[in-house]
Amino acid sequence: MVGVAPQDRWSTIAALRADQAGEIDFPEFLRGCWEAGFTWFDVDLAGRTCSYHGSEGDSYVETYPAVDL
């Protein structure tokens, strides 16, 4: 994909942690993912995962614990 940075898993994780900590807002989080080379993400609510995908085929999967309501 033209104009996409090389994939940097650790920069994506840093943006994710900053978002989770409330240090950045969602648009800043998306920008951080884009600048780290990840172009889309997929949320699996049943499996409690979010997968971040890049244009070079790389991916990072974040898992989330179950929540009792």
C-alpha positions, 0 to 999 in steps of 0.5 A, spaced: 500 500 500 502 506 497 504 511 503 503 506 509 509 506 514 513 500 515 509 496 520 512 497 527 508 492 532 511 496 538 509 503 536 502 500 535 502 497 542 505 504 545 499 507 542 494 502 545 497 503 552 496 510 551 489 510 549 487 505 554 490 509 560 486 515 557 493 519 555 490 520 548 484 520 544 481 515 539 483 519 533 490 520 536 490 512 537 488 511 530 493 516 527 499 512 532 496 505 529 497 508 522 504 511 523 506 504 525 504 501 519 497 498 521 491 500 516 485 496 520 483 492 526 478 487 527 474 486 534 472 479 536 467 480 541 465 473 543 473 471 543 475 478 546 480 480 542 482 485 537 487 484 531 491 490 528 493 488 521 498 492 516 498 492 509 504 487 509 501 482 512 503 483 519 498 483 525 498 484 532 492 480 537 490 483 543 486 479 548 481 482 553 479 479 560 472 477 561 467 482 564 462 480 569 456 485 569 
